[in-house]
Amino acid sequence: MQITTIASWTSPSRDASASSSPSAESRRISDNVAQARHTAMSALNNDRFRAMLEQITDPASSGALMTMRGDNVVDFKSAQSSYADNSE
């Protein structure tokens, strides 16, 4: 899996008929978008996050991660018994 990023980002151009000063709501939305973009770029540049993405996208390991089980399969009665023992 390869993750590519866009080197530069420009905000959408504003309509010429729009007022020269943005409203508080549009500033808030713009700030939220900038923060979300910063967070996403930070995650994409994080080696631990990248390694986790590679692991969960691997078909062999993603099934085990999704069901939260390893190679050993435990029947319901054994799991229920273990849970009861540990919760006392």
Rosetta blueprint (number, residue, H / E / L):
1 M L
2 Q L
3 I L
4 T L
5 T L
6 I L
7 A L
8 S L
9 W L
10 T L
11 S L
12 P L
13 S L
14 R L
15 D L
16 A L
17 S L
18 A L
19 S L
20 S L
21 S L
22 P L
23 S L
24 A H
25 E H
26 S H
27 R H
28 R H
29 I H
30 S H
31 D H
32 N H
33 V H
34 A H
35 Q H
36 A H
37 R H
38 H H
39 T H
40 A H
41 M H
42 S H
43 A H
44 L H
45 N L
46 N L
47 D H
48 R H
49 F H
50 R H
51 A H
52 M H
53 L H
54 E H
55 Q H
56 I H
57 T H
58 D L
59 P H
60 A H
61 S H
62 S H
63 G H
64 A H
65 L H
66 M H
67 T H
68 M L
69 R L
70 G L
71 D L
72 N L
73 V L
74 V L
75 D L
76 F H
77 K H
78 S H
79 A H
80 Q H
81 S H
82 S H
83 Y H
84 A H
85 D H
86 N H
87 S L
88 E L
